[in-house]
């Protein structure tokens, strides 16, 4: 017959052994346990920013303006100069580079390039191509939406030169309204304001040569002489007779295509309606630009 005392002692020893084993063993993973955050995760590297590559065109000229501000008139006047090439709106900001494979970015990084700088190189090549094709010395891009990306233009071409073409915001709004079959007045005011804010930013931050559309049409010789001085070129009287020169096709998306611009003559600017309602900020900007409000 087994001694009950020995049996109890044996059970106690076995139980103690299990407890000791559990104490020194690693804890079992529970299915519903929340995993602890990993502390060995590598920090996320910031995106690579390529240095600026060399440029074929070191100091292009950009006309910064709102839409419906006379930029096409200024373009054809400048393009009539023997040393200035001012083509139609080129819309460089819509010319993009697509890196189609996962490893393409690494391949470009090894060349000290990224997507943004590749686009800048392409934009520069387009300007150089057109300038070389023309046989002239200075190239001017007058695409109005360039105004909305002026900081990027400045990064791309630190030595670029700028002509800031202003027009009374009320007159711009009137012109947009008259050109649209079913004008949304609130959207038009918002569009004019977005351009005007960017123009003011550029005026405050860039070495710009400021002209007003109203003065360009009223005193074209005086204004164009000032532009030529800014660009380091001699003024040419033929600039004012733009209708005798070839400026390409006038059509939508490439600039103004109205009968006014096709007339070949500089015509007076249409004044802003003094009774037109404008947001307070546009009144403020118009006053800052020297317009009566």
Buried (B, 14 or more C-beta within 10 A) or exposed (E): EEEEEEEEEEEEEEEEEEEEEEEEEEEEEEEEEEEEEEEEEEEEEEEEEBEEBEBEBEBBBBBBBBBBBBBBBBBBBBBBBEBBBBBBBBBBBEEEBEBEEEEEBEEBEEEEBBBBBBBBBEBBEBBBEBBEEBEBBBBBBBBBBBBBBBEBBBEBBEEBBBBBBBBBBBBBBBBBBEEEEEEEEEEBBEBBBEBBBBBBBBBEEBEBBBBBBBBBBEEBEEBBBBBBEBBEBEBBEEBBBBBEBEBEEBEEEBBBBEEEBEEEEBEEBBEBEEEEEBBEBBBBBBEEBEBEB
